[in-house]
Amino acid sequence: MKKDKLTQKVISTRKRISAKKEKELKEKLKEAIRILTQEFKPKRIFLIGSLAKDKVHYSSDIDLYKTG
């Protein structure tokens, strides 16, 4: 019983952390795109990695690829 409650608590905590991290990354993503667009005027900017795949975790970051 105790192990099940602990497991559920760990899962719940990880979900909260992931949701908070995802929100934070999306805010930073907007700013990064704005800066890249102003400074480098790329033809395209691609989002890759865990944020693009909707698999954000506590150590996720923003992975961008630009062309042009």
TARA-V510661 format. One record per backbone hydrogen bond with DSSP energy under -0.5 kcal/mol. NH is the residue of the N-H (numbers start at 0). CO is the residue of the C=O. If there is no record, write none. Layout:
BEGIN
[[NH | CO] [NH | CO]]
END
This chain:
BEGIN
[[4 | 0] [5 | 1] [6 | 2] [7 | 3] [8 | 4] [9 | 5] [10 | 6] [11 | 7] [12 | 8] [13 | 9] [14 | 10] [15 | 11] [16 | 12] [17 | 13] [18 | 14] [19 | 15] [20 | 16] [21 | 17] [22 | 18] [23 | 19] [24 | 20] [25 | 21] [26 | 22] [27 | 23] [28 | 24] [29 | 25] [30 | 26] [31 | 27] [32 | 28] [33 | 29] [34 | 30] [35 | 31] [36 | 32] [37 | 33] [38 | 34] [39 | 35] [40 | 35] [40 | 36] [42 | 66] [43 | 66] [45 | 64] [47 | 45] [47 | 62] [52 | 48] [53 | 50] [54 | 49] [59 | 56] [62 | 47] [62 | 60] [63 | 61] [64 | 45] [66 | 43]]
END
